[in-house]
């Protein structure tokens, strides 16, 4: 540490902090050198000794300093060769303020300190601290704090039992269940989200893809469509074409599903030529054929059917669907009954 004063001064105007003054403010007649005893040296880490790289506060304390006194602090310069180094520059704190009597200045207790450390082992003599104090009458006194020794230690090595070892590799600790648990939970969550996404996609396809949509039996579909044409609201001449087209197209689709013929692409004559070899009642086929021929006249020959003919169109179509459906049900029941009888006969044998 140089035994010179820096030109940074602090004017103690209040309890908060002192204010800096310039070099001209310190140009004053020299006073006396005042011995102040030992400075402050305290560890910032609570240890029973000072180890390498430990930090310490090194400074001084002044009691009963009149407000308005100027303080000049010494400058510390680190040695490039090592030793004791300054980590933080000077800081002055106000420890206590005692208000003076009426007309008298307040008295301040001050502490100034800097932070030092050392990266070398040994005993070091810390330089004495010389603080400049300028009183209000303009006299500059030098406050001298005695030098102290600092012993820096390192961790002791037992040379009697010490055995050098090679550098060890990285330690691999066993994986615990607590460490794996978050990954397991994340995996289960991702799997659940994937399963939910697949379920929603399949459900959507089954609702909107015709291949997955569950279809009603042909007779249910036909009866539902024929029910739309009940009543006389479509018997007007300008609506008869749509009326007969709807009824006959419904029957064509039913015949295609029930009997497996291409009724939608056939003419009336071709349809009933194919239907002649089916189990449909012949008298009912005759009524249905008359219905188809009347529809052809209405659609292609601009024929206007009578209200009596219109009234019988839907009932004939409904009767054809229900009669042929009942026949199919009876055939299925007979087939099941015969299969059951055959099983019983085989068991008795």
C-alpha positions as CSV (number, residue, x, y, z in Angstrom):
1,X,0.0,0.0,0.0
2,X,1.3,3.4,-0.9
3,X,1.6,5.8,2.0
4,X,-0.1,8.5,0.0
5,X,-3.6,9.9,0.2
6,X,-6.0,9.8,-2.7
7,X,-7.8,12.9,-3.8
8,X,-11.2,11.4,-3.0
9,X,-12.7,12.9,0.1
10,X,-16.0,12.4,1.8
11,X,-17.9,15.2,3.4
12,X,-20.0,13.9,6.3
13,X,-23.1,16.0,5.7
14,X,-25.7,13.6,7.1
15,X,-26.3,10.1,8.5
16,X,-26.8,8.6,5.0
17,X,-23.4,8.9,3.4
18,X,-20.4,11.4,3.1
19,X,-19.9,13.6,0.1
20,X,-16.7,13.8,-2.0
21,X,-14.5,16.9,-2.1
22,X,-11.8,17.9,-4.5
23,X,-8.0,18.2,-4.0
24,X,-8.2,21.9,-3.3
25,X,-10.5,21.3,-0.4
26,X,-7.7,19.3,1.4
27,X,-5.0,21.9,0.9
28,X,-4.7,22.9,4.6
29,X,-1.9,23.3,7.1
30,X,-0.5,20.0,8.4
31,X,-1.5,19.1,11.9
32,X,-0.2,16.2,14.0
33,X,0.1,12.5,13.5
34,X,-2.3,10.7,15.9
35,X,-1.6,7.0,16.7
36,X,-5.0,5.1,16.6
37,X,-3.9,1.6,17.6
38,X,-4.7,-1.6,15.7
39,X,-7.0,-1.4,12.6
40,X,-10.1,-3.6,12.1
41,X,-9.4,-7.1,10.5
42,X,-12.3,-9.5,10.4
43,X,-13.1,-12.6,8.3
44,X,-16.1,-12.6,6.1
45,X,-16.2,-16.5,6.4
46,X,-16.6,-17.8,9.9
47,X,-13.5,-20.0,10.4
48,X,-11.0,-20.6,13.1
49,X,-8.2,-19.7,10.7
50,X,-7.6,-17.9,7.4
51,X,-7.4,-20.2,4.3
52,X,-6.3,-19.4,0.8
53,X,-8.9,-17.3,-1.1
54,X,-10.8,-16.4,2.1
55,X,-12.0,-12.8,2.1
56,X,-11.4,-10.4,5.0
57,X,-12.5,-6.9,5.8
58,X,-9.5,-4.6,6.6
59,X,-10.1,-1.0,7.8
60,X,-10.7,1.3,10.7
61,X,-13.3,2.7,13.0
62,X,-13.6,6.3,14.2
63,X,-15.7,7.4,17.1
64,X,-17.3,10.8,17.9
65,X,-16.4,12.5,14.6
66,X,-18.0,15.9,14.3
67,X,-20.3,16.4,11.4
68,X,-18.6,18.3,8.6
69,X,-15.2,16.7,9.1
70,X,-13.4,15.8,5.8
71,X,-11.9,12.3,5.5
72,X,-9.2,11.3,3.0
73,X,-8.5,7.6,2.4
74,X,-5.3,5.8,1.4
75,X,-4.9,4.1,-1.9
76,X,-4.2,0.4,-2.3
77,X,-2.2,-1.0,-5.2
78,X,-2.1,-4.7,-5.8
79,X,1.2,-6.4,-6.3
80,X,1.4,-8.4,-9.6
81,X,3.6,-10.9,-7.9
82,X,0.8,-12.0,-5.5
83,X,0.6,-11.6,-1.8
84,X,-2.4,-9.8,-0.4
85,X,-4.8,-8.4,-3.0
86,X,-7.7,-5.9,-2.8
87,X,-11.0,-7.3,-3.9
88,X,-13.2,-4.3,-3.1
89,X,-12.2,-0.7,-2.7
90,X,-12.9,1.5,0.4
91,X,-16.5,1.8,1.7
92,X,-17.4,4.1,4.7
93,X,-20.5,3.3,6.7
94,X,-22.1,5.3,9.5
95,X,-22.5,3.1,12.5
96,X,-24.1,5.6,14.9
97,X,-25.3,9.2,15.0
98,X,-25.4,11.2,18.3
99,X,-27.3,14.5,18.0
100,X,-25.4,17.4,19.5
101,X,-26.7,19.9,21.9
102,X,-28.4,23.0,20.7
103,X,-26.0,24.8,18.3
104,X,-23.5,21.9,18.3
105,X,-22.8,19.5,15.4
106,X,-23.8,15.9,15.6
107,X,-21.3,13.2,16.4
108,X,-20.8,10.2,14.1
109,X,-19.3,6.8,14.6
110,X,-17.8,5.7,11.3
111,X,-16.3,2.5,9.9
112,X,-14.2,2.4,6.7
113,X,-13.1,-0.9,5.3
114,X,-12.0,-2.7,2.1
115,X,-12.1,-6.4,1.2
116,X,-8.8,-8.2,0.8
117,X,-7.7,-11.8,0.0
118,X,-4.7,-13.9,-0.7
119,X,-4.0,-16.9,-3.0
120,X,-0.6,-17.6,-1.4
121,X,0.3,-19.4,1.8
122,X,2.4,-17.5,4.4
123,X,2.5,-14.6,6.8
124,X,2.0,-11.2,5.4
125,X,2.4,-7.8,7.0
126,X,-0.5,-5.6,6.1
127,X,0.5,-2.0,5.6
128,X,-0.5,0.6,8.2
129,X,-3.5,2.7,7.4
130,X,-3.1,6.5,7.3
131,X,-6.3,8.4,7.2
132,X,-6.4,12.1,6.6
133,X,-8.8,14.1,8.8
134,X,-9.5,17.8,8.2
135,X,-11.3,19.6,11.0
136,X,-13.6,22.5,10.6
137,X,-10.8,24.9,11.5
138,X,-8.8,23.8,8.5
139,X,-6.1,21.7,10.2
140,X,-5.3,18.3,8.5
141,X,-4.3,15.6,10.9
142,X,-3.0,12.1,10.0
143,X,-4.7,9.2,11.9
144,X,-2.2,6.3,11.9
145,X,-3.4,2.7,12.4
146,X,-0.6,0.2,13.2
147,X,0.3,-2.6,10.7
148,X,-0.9,-6.1,11.5
149,X,0.2,-9.6,10.3
150,X,-2.1,-11.9,8.3
151,X,-1.3,-15.6,8.3
152,X,-2.8,-17.5,5.4
153,X,-2.9,-21.2,5.6
154,X,-3.6,-24.0,3.2
155,X,-5.2,-27.4,3.8
156,X,-2.6,-29.6,5.6
157,X,-1.4,-32.8,3.9
158,X,-0.5,-35.9,5.9
159,X,2.8,-36.8,4.2
160,X,3.1,-39.9,6.4
161,X,0.1,-41.7,5.0
162,X,-0.3,-39.7,1.8
163,X,-0.5,-41.9,-1.3
164,X,-0.7,-40.3,-4.8
165,X,-3.5,-41.5,-7.0
166,X,-4.3,-41.1,-10.6
167,X,-7.2,-38.8,-11.7
168,X,-10.5,-40.7,-11.2
169,X,-13.1,-40.9,-13.8
170,X,-16.6,-39.4,-13.6
171,X,-18.7,-41.1,-10.9
172,X,-21.8,-42.8,-12.2
173,X,-24.5,-42.9,-9.6
174,X,-27.2,-45.6,-9.9
175,X,-30.5,-44.4,-11.4
176,X,-33.3,-44.2,-8.7
177,X,-37.0,-44.8,-9.1
178,X,-37.6,-41.2,-8.3
179,X,-35.5,-40.1,-11.3
180,X,-37.3,-42.5,-13.6
181,X,-40.8,-41.7,-12.3
182,X,-41.2,-38.4,-14.3
183,X,-40.1,-40.1,-17.5
184,X,-42.5,-43.0,-16.9
185,X,-45.4,-40.5,-16.2
186,X,-44.5,-38.6,-19.4
187,X,-44.5,-41.8,-21.5
188,X,-47.8,-42.9,-20.1
189,X,-49.3,-39.5,-20.8
190,X,-48.0,-39.5,-24.4
191,X,-49.3,-43.0,-25.0
192,X,-52.7,-41.9,-23.6
193,X,-52.8,-38.9,-26.0
194,X,-51.9,-41.1,-29.0
195,X,-54.6,-43.6,-28.0
196,X,-57.1,-40.8,-27.7
197,X,-56.2,-39.4,-31.1
198,X,-56.5,-42.8,-32.7
199,X,-59.9,-43.3,-31.1
200,X,-61.2,-40.0,-32.2
201,X,-59.9,-40.5,-35.8
202,X,-61.6,-44.0,-36.0
203,X,-64.8,-42.6,-34.5
204,X,-64.9,-39.7,-37.0
205,X,-64.3,-42.1,-39.9
206,X,-67.1,-44.4,-38.8
207,X,-69.5,-41.5,-38.6
208,X,-68.6,-39.9,-41.9
209,X,-67.2,-42.7,-44.1
210,X,-69.9,-44.7,-45.9
211,X,-67.9,-47.9,-45.6
212,X,-68.2,-47.6,-41.8
213,X,-71.7,-46.3,-41.5
214,X,-74.1,-48.9,-40.3
215,X,-76.9,-49.2,-42.8
216,X,-80.5,-50.1,-41.9
217,X,-82.2,-53.1,-43.6
218,X,-83.5,-52.4,-47.1
219,X,-87.2,-52.6,-46.1
220,X,-86.7,-50.0,-43.3
221,X,-85.0,-47.6,-45.8
222,X,-87.7,-48.1,-48.4
223,X,-90.6,-47.7,-45.9
224,X,-88.9,-44.5,-44.5
225,X,-88.6,-43.0,-48.0
226,X,-92.2,-44.0,-49.0
227,X,-93.6,-42.3,-45.9
228,X,-92.4,-39.0,-47.3
229,X,-94.8,-39.3,-50.2
230,X,-98.0,-39.9,-48.2
231,X,-100.9,-37.4,-48.6
232,X,-102.3,-35.4,-51.5
233,X,-99.8,-32.5,-51.4
234,X,-97.9,-33.9,-54.4
235,X,-100.8,-34.9,-56.5
236,X,-101.0,-31.6,-58.4
237,X,-100.3,-32.0,-62.2
238,X,-97.0,-30.0,-62.0
239,X,-95.8,-32.2,-59.0
240,X,-96.8,-35.6,-60.3
241,X,-93.5,-36.2,-62.1
242,X,-91.5,-35.8,-58.9
243,X,-94.1,-37.9,-56.9
244,X,-94.0,-40.9,-59.2
245,X,-90.2,-40.7,-59.7
246,X,-89.7,-40.7,-55.9
247,X,-92.0,-43.7,-55.4
248,X,-90.6,-45.9,-58.2
249,X,-87.0,-45.0,-57.5
250,X,-87.5,-46.1,-53.9
251,X,-88.9,-49.4,-55.1
252,X,-86.0,-49.8,-57.6
253,X,-83.5,-49.4,-54.8
254,X,-85.4,-51.9,-52.6
255,X,-85.5,-54.5,-55.4
256,X,-81.8,-54.0,-56.0
257,X,-81.0,-54.6,-52.4
258,X,-83.5,-57.4,-51.8
259,X,-83.2,-59.4,-55.0
260,X,-79.8,-58.3,-56.3
261,X,-80.9,-57.0,-59.7
262,X,-79.7,-53.8,-61.3
263,X,-83.1,-52.2,-61.1
264,X,-81.8,-48.6,-61.2
265,X,-80.4,-49.1,-64.8
266,X,-83.2,-51.2,-66.2
267,X,-86.4,-50.3,-67.9
268,X,-89.8,-51.3,-66.6
269,X,-90.0,-54.3,-68.9
270,X,-86.5,-55.5,-67.9
271,X,-87.2,-55.2,-64.2
272,X,-90.3,-57.3,-64.2
273,X,-88.8,-59.8,-66.5
274,X,-86.2,-60.4,-63.8
275,X,-88.7,-60.2,-61.0
276,X,-90.8,-63.0,-62.6
277,X,-88.4,-65.6,-61.3
278,X,-88.4,-64.3,-57.7
279,X,-90.6,-65.3,-54.7
280,X,-92.7,-62.1,-55.0
281,X,-96.5,-62.7,-55.2
282,X,-97.6,-62.5,-58.9
283,X,-100.7,-60.5,-58.1
284,X,-98.7,-58.0,-56.2
285,X,-96.1,-57.8,-59.0
286,X,-99.0,-57.0,-61.4
287,X,-100.0,-54.0,-59.3
288,X,-96.5,-52.8,-59.0
289,X,-96.0,-53.1,-62.7
290,X,-99.1,-51.0,-63.4
291,X,-97.7,-48.4,-61.0
292,X,-94.3,-48.4,-62.9
293,X,-96.1,-48.1,-66.3
294,X,-98.3,-45.2,-65.0
295,X,-95.1,-43.5,-63.7
296,X,-93.5,-43.9,-67.1
297,X,-96.5,-42.2,-68.8
298,X,-96.4,-39.3,-66.2
299,X,-92.6,-38.8,-66.6
300,X,-92.2,-39.2,-70.3
301,X,-95.6,-38.7,-72.0
302,X,-96.9,-35.8,-69.9
303,X,-99.8,-37.9,-68.6
304,X,-101.8,-36.6,-65.7
305,X,-103.0,-39.4,-63.4
306,X,-106.3,-39.2,-61.6
307,X,-106.6,-38.7,-57.8
308,X,-107.8,-42.3,-57.5
309,X,-104.6,-43.6,-59.2
310,X,-102.5,-41.3,-57.1
311,X,-104.1,-42.4,-53.9
312,X,-103.2,-46.1,-54.6
313,X,-99.5,-45.5,-55.5
314,X,-98.0,-45.3,-52.1
315,X,-100.2,-48.1,-50.6
316,X,-99.2,-50.5,-53.4
317,X,-95.5,-49.8,-52.9
318,X,-95.7,-50.2,-49.1
319,X,-97.7,-53.5,-49.5
320,X,-95.0,-54.8,-51.9
321,X,-92.2,-54.0,-49.5
322,X,-93.8,-55.4,-46.4
323,X,-95.1,-58.6,-48.2
324,X,-91.7,-59.4,-49.7
325,X,-89.9,-58.6,-46.4
326,X,-92.2,-61.0,-44.5
327,X,-91.4,-63.7,-47.0
328,X,-87.7,-63.2,-46.4
329,X,-88.2,-63.4,-42.7
330,X,-90.2,-66.6,-43.0
331,X,-87.5,-68.1,-45.2
332,X,-84.8,-67.2,-42.6
333,X,-87.0,-68.8,-39.8
334,X,-87.5,-71.9,-41.8
335,X,-83.8,-72.2,-42.6
336,X,-83.0,-71.8,-38.9
337,X,-85.6,-74.4,-37.9
338,X,-84.3,-76.9,-40.5
339,X,-80.8,-76.4,-39.3
340,X,-81.9,-77.0,-35.7
341,X,-83.8,-80.2,-36.7
342,X,-80.8,-81.5,-38.6
343,X,-78.6,-80.9,-35.5
344,X,-81.1,-82.8,-33.3
345,X,-81.3,-85.7,-35.7
346,X,-77.5,-85.9,-35.9
347,X,-77.4,-86.0,-32.1
348,X,-79.9,-88.8,-31.8
349,X,-78.0,-90.9,-34.4
